[in-house]
């Protein structure tokens, strides 16, 4: 929801972050597992992705041409997974 995404832009709004994490942490974890990461690595990546969202959300603006938030989140998970796999090699 756009309103939730706006609220998590305020780092002091802990309730919004808990709601956001409750919704998206399982999504990010499943994507990481689907991309081939083991459980512990997928959990670490999930935390990295959530931290990246926290850093970037204040600058994120909805843009129909660039896609939805979930599209951006999927790309973030994919890119961080690729980075993690490169580091493991």
Beta strands, then each sheet from edge to edge (+ up, - down):
end
